[in-house]
Amino acid sequence: MISLEVKSHLNEIEKDDFFFRGLKPRSFHHHIKQELKAQNRWADLTRPPAMDSVVSITKVLLKHNLYYDDESDEDSDDESDEEEKP
């Protein structure tokens, strides 16, 4: 199967956008977003950050074995667990 990138159906901006939007959980996505801005790795806010910048920031953050716990995270299924408690 040939990828969309090989078929030239995905340009660089779309590829960066899909990659950045795919980061989960949202709390981690938000943290990466803030780090990109703080380190001036995402200057043009009208475009998604470059994939290589996102990867480098992510690698640094994950090296420290950080734990992210955000109660408002939409990807969490903790709400369903709370409802089932007697």
MARFINU-850781 format. One line per 8 residues: number of its first residue (from 1); their letters; for each residue x, y, z of N, C-alpha, C, O. Coordinates in nm, 3 decimals, always signed. Example, Ala and Ser with C-alpha at 12.3 -4.5 7.8 and 13.67 -1.06 7.14 Angstrom:
2
1 = as = +1.319 -0.569 +0.780 +1.230 -0.450 +0.780 +1.320 -0.330 +0.780 +1.424 -0.332 +0.846; +1.285 -0.225 +0.708 +1.367 -0.106 +0.714 +1.290 +0.003 +0.787 +1.341 +0.114 +0.804
END
This chain:
86
1 = mislevks = +0.084 -0.118 +0.000 +0.000 +0.000 +0.000 +0.089 +0.125 +0.000 +0.181 +0.134 +0.081; +0.064 +0.217 -0.086 +0.141 +0.340 -0.098 +0.080 +0.447 -0.008 -0.041 +0.469 -0.009; +0.167 +0.513 +0.070 +0.118 +0.615 +0.163 +0.074 +0.740 +0.088 +0.112 +0.763 -0.026; -0.008 +0.820 +0.155 -0.054 +0.946 +0.096 +0.062 +1.041 +0.072 +0.060 +1.120 -0.023; +0.162 +1.033 +0.157 +0.278 +1.120 +0.141 +0.353 +1.086 +0.012 +0.395 +1.175 -0.061; +0.371 +0.958 -0.015 +0.439 +0.914 -0.136 +0.359 +0.954 -0.259 +0.417 +0.992 -0.361; +0.228 +0.947 -0.251 +0.142 +0.985 -0.362 +0.130 +1.136 -0.376 +0.060 +1.185 -0.465; +0.196 +1.210 -0.290 +0.194 +1.357 -0.288 +0.055 +1.413 -0.257 +0.018 +1.521 -0.303
9 = hlneiekd = -0.022 +1.338 -0.178 -0.152 +1.387 -0.137 -0.145 +1.461 -0.004 -0.241 +1.529 +0.034; -0.034 +1.450 +0.065 -0.014 +1.523 +0.188 +0.104 +1.617 +0.169 +0.214 +1.574 +0.135; +0.080 +1.745 +0.191 +0.193 +1.837 +0.184 +0.255 +1.848 +0.323 +0.205 +1.788 +0.418; +0.362 +1.922 +0.335 +0.436 +1.932 +0.461 +0.350 +1.989 +0.574 +0.357 +1.940 +0.686; +0.271 +2.090 +0.546 +0.186 +2.152 +0.649 +0.082 +2.053 +0.699 +0.059 +2.044 +0.820; +0.019 +1.980 +0.609 -0.082 +1.881 +0.650 -0.020 +1.771 +0.734 -0.078 +1.726 +0.832; +0.098 +1.727 +0.694 +0.167 +1.623 +0.769 +0.199 +1.670 +0.910 +0.176 +1.598 +1.007; +0.252 +1.792 +0.922 +0.282 +1.848 +1.054 +0.155 +1.863 +1.137 +0.156 +1.836 +1.257
17 = dfffrglk = +0.046 +1.906 +1.073 -0.081 +1.924 +1.142 -0.136 +1.792 +1.195 -0.175 +1.784 +1.312; -0.139 +1.690 +1.112 -0.189 +1.558 +1.155 -0.105 +1.504 +1.270 -0.158 +1.449 +1.366; +0.025 +1.520 +1.260 +0.114 +1.469 +1.364 +0.089 +1.540 +1.496 +0.075 +1.475 +1.600; +0.085 +1.673 +1.494 +0.069 +1.750 +1.617 -0.067 +1.726 +1.681 -0.077 +1.713 +1.803; -0.171 +1.720 +1.601 -0.306 +1.696 +1.655 -0.320 +1.556 +1.713 -0.406 +1.532 +1.797; -0.236 +1.464 +1.669 -0.244 +1.326 +1.715 -0.181 +1.300 +1.851 -0.193 +1.190 +1.904; -0.115 +1.400 +1.908 -0.053 +1.380 +2.039 -0.158 +1.369 +2.147 -0.246 +1.454 +2.159; -0.149 +1.265 +2.227 -0.243 +1.241 +2.336 -0.164 +1.207 +2.460 -0.052 +1.157 +2.446
25 = prsfhhhi = -0.212 +1.230 +2.576 -0.337 +1.295 +2.613 -0.329 +1.445 +2.592 -0.222 +1.500 +2.566; -0.439 +1.510 +2.605 -0.446 +1.655 +2.579 -0.355 +1.734 +2.672 -0.299 +1.836 +2.632; -0.340 +1.688 +2.795 -0.254 +1.760 +2.889 -0.109 +1.758 +2.840 -0.038 +1.857 +2.853; -0.066 +1.646 +2.784 +0.070 +1.636 +2.730 +0.082 +1.721 +2.604 +0.183 +1.788 +2.584; -0.019 +1.718 +2.520 -0.024 +1.801 +2.399 -0.008 +1.948 +2.437 +0.068 +2.021 +2.374; -0.080 +1.991 +2.539 -0.074 +2.129 +2.584 +0.067 +2.164 +2.636 +0.119 +2.272 +2.609; +0.126 +2.070 +2.710 +0.260 +2.093 +2.763 +0.362 +2.109 +2.649 +0.448 +2.196 +2.655; +0.354 +2.026 +2.549 +0.443 +2.036 +2.434 +0.423 +2.169 +2.362 +0.519 +2.234 +2.321
33 = kqelkaqn = +0.298 +2.207 +2.347 +0.265 +2.336 +2.283 +0.332 +2.451 +2.357 +0.390 +2.539 +2.294; +0.323 +2.451 +2.489 +0.384 +2.557 +2.569 +0.537 +2.556 +2.558 +0.599 +2.662 +2.550; +0.596 +2.438 +2.557 +0.741 +2.426 +2.545 +0.790 +2.474 +2.408 +0.894 +2.540 +2.398; +0.716 +2.441 +2.304 +0.752 +2.486 +2.169 +0.755 +2.639 +2.164 +0.847 +2.698 +2.107; +0.655 +2.701 +2.223 +0.649 +2.847 +2.224 +0.760 +2.906 +2.311 +0.823 +3.004 +2.272; +0.784 +2.848 +2.428 +0.884 +2.900 +2.521 +1.025 +2.892 +2.463 +1.108 +2.979 +2.489; +1.050 +2.789 +2.385 +1.184 +2.770 +2.328 +1.195 +2.828 +2.187 +1.291 +2.800 +2.115; +1.097 +2.907 +2.148 +1.094 +2.970 +2.014 +1.109 +2.869 +1.900 +1.171 +2.898 +1.798
41 = rwadltrp = +1.053 +2.751 +1.919 +1.056 +2.648 +1.815 +0.929 +2.653 +1.731 +0.917 +2.582 +1.630; +0.832 +2.739 +1.773 +0.707 +2.755 +1.700 +0.676 +2.905 +1.695 +0.600 +2.957 +1.777; +0.736 +2.971 +1.599 +0.722 +3.117 +1.588 +0.601 +3.157 +1.506 +0.533 +3.254 +1.540; +0.573 +3.086 +1.398 +0.461 +3.118 +1.310 +0.337 +3.043 +1.356 +0.316 +2.928 +1.319; +0.256 +3.108 +1.438 +0.139 +3.043 +1.497 +0.023 +3.026 +1.398 -0.082 +2.975 +1.435; +0.042 +3.070 +1.274 -0.061 +3.048 +1.172 -0.044 +2.912 +1.104 -0.129 +2.871 +1.025; +0.065 +2.843 +1.136 +0.093 +2.710 +1.081 +0.120 +2.614 +1.196 +0.159 +2.658 +1.304; +0.100 +2.486 +1.174 +0.133 +2.390 +1.280 +0.284 +2.386 +1.300 +0.360 +2.419 +1.209
49 = pamdsvvs = +0.329 +2.345 +1.419 +0.473 +2.335 +1.440 +0.532 +2.223 +1.354 +0.465 +2.126 +1.321; +0.658 +2.239 +1.318 +0.726 +2.138 +1.237 +0.738 +2.008 +1.316 +0.764 +2.008 +1.436; +0.719 +1.897 +1.246 +0.722 +1.767 +1.310 +0.855 +1.743 +1.381 +0.857 +1.688 +1.492; +0.966 +1.782 +1.320 +1.096 +1.757 +1.383 +1.112 +1.836 +1.514 +1.177 +1.788 +1.607; +1.053 +1.955 +1.521 +1.056 +2.033 +1.646 +0.972 +1.965 +1.754 +1.013 +1.958 +1.870; +0.856 +1.915 +1.715 +0.768 +1.846 +1.811 +0.837 +1.721 +1.864 +0.832 +1.693 +1.984; +0.900 +1.646 +1.775 +0.967 +1.522 +1.816 +1.082 +1.552 +1.912 +1.097 +1.484 +2.013; +1.163 +1.654 +1.882 +1.277 +1.684 +1.969 +1.232 +1.730 +2.107 +1.290 +1.689 +2.207
57 = itkvllkh = +1.128 +1.815 +2.114 +1.076 +1.860 +2.243 +1.016 +1.742 +2.320 +1.037 +1.730 +2.441; +0.944 +1.657 +2.251 +0.880 +1.542 +2.314 +0.984 +1.448 +2.373 +0.967 +1.400 +2.485; +1.091 +1.422 +2.299 +1.197 +1.334 +2.349 +1.258 +1.388 +2.477 +1.283 +1.313 +2.571; +1.282 +1.518 +2.481 +1.339 +1.579 +2.601 +1.244 +1.567 +2.718 +1.286 +1.533 +2.829; +1.118 +1.594 +2.696 +1.020 +1.587 +2.805 +1.003 +1.444 +2.856 +0.988 +1.422 +2.977; +1.005 +1.348 +2.767 +0.984 +1.210 +2.808 +1.108 +1.149 +2.874 +1.097 +1.050 +2.946; +1.224 +1.205 +2.851 +1.345 +1.155 +2.916 +1.337 +1.170 +3.067 +1.399 +1.093 +3.140; +1.264 +1.268 +3.113 +1.256 +1.294 +3.255 +1.147 +1.213 +3.324 +1.120 +1.232 +3.442
65 = nlyyddes = +1.086 +1.122 +3.251 +0.981 +1.036 +3.306 +0.874 +1.115 +3.378 +0.829 +1.079 +3.487; +0.832 +1.224 +3.314 +0.729 +1.307 +3.374 +0.594 +1.237 +3.369 +0.562 +1.167 +3.273; +0.518 +1.255 +3.473 +0.384 +1.199 +3.479 +0.284 +1.313 +3.467 +0.292 +1.410 +3.541; +0.191 +1.300 +3.375 +0.091 +1.404 +3.352 -0.044 +1.352 +3.395 -0.093 +1.251 +3.343; -0.104 +1.420 +3.490 -0.237 +1.383 +3.537 -0.323 +1.508 +3.534 -0.303 +1.599 +3.614; -0.417 +1.511 +3.442 -0.504 +1.627 +3.427 -0.647 +1.580 +3.437 -0.695 +1.504 +3.352; -0.715 +1.623 +3.540 -0.854 +1.580 +3.563 -0.947 +1.618 +3.449 -1.049 +1.551 +3.429; -0.914 +1.723 +3.373 -1.002 +1.768 +3.266 -0.969 +1.703 +3.133 -1.024 +1.743 +3.030
73 = dedsddes = -0.882 +1.604 +3.132 -0.840 +1.539 +3.009 -0.956 +1.466 +2.943 -1.019 +1.379 +3.005; -0.985 +1.501 +2.819 -1.098 +1.441 +2.749 -1.073 +1.296 +2.708 -1.168 +1.223 +2.680; -0.947 +1.255 +2.705 -0.913 +1.119 +2.664 -0.926 +1.019 +2.778 -0.913 +0.899 +2.757; -0.951 +1.067 +2.895 -0.957 +0.982 +3.012 -1.094 +0.917 +3.023 -1.196 +0.977 +2.988; -1.095 +0.793 +3.074 -1.223 +0.727 +3.098 -1.250 +0.716 +3.248 -1.330 +0.633 +3.291; -1.184 +0.801 +3.329 -1.203 +0.800 +3.473 -1.345 +0.839 +3.513 -1.395 +0.794 +3.616; -1.410 +0.922 +3.431 -1.546 +0.965 +3.464 -1.642 +0.848 +3.472 -1.729 +0.844 +3.559; -1.627 +0.752 +3.382 -1.716 +0.637 +3.383 -1.691 +0.551 +3.507 -1.784 +0.490 +3.559
81 = deeekp = -1.564 +0.546 +3.554 -1.533 +0.470 +3.674 -1.597 +0.534 +3.796 -1.645 +0.464 +3.885; -1.599 +0.667 +3.801 -1.655 +0.737 +3.915 -1.806 +0.717 +3.923 -1.862 +0.710 +4.033; -1.872 +0.708 +3.810 -2.017 +0.692 +3.809 -2.059 +0.553 +3.857 -2.168 +0.536 +3.910; -1.970 +0.455 +3.839 -2.005 +0.317 +3.876 -1.986 +0.288 +4.024 -2.030 +0.184 +4.072; -1.919 +0.379 +4.098 -1.897 +0.355 +4.240 -2.029 +0.360 +4.316 -2.112 +0.447 +4.291; -2.048 +0.265 +4.410 -2.175 +0.263 +4.486 -2.183 +0.374 +4.587 -2.283 +0.385 +4.658
END
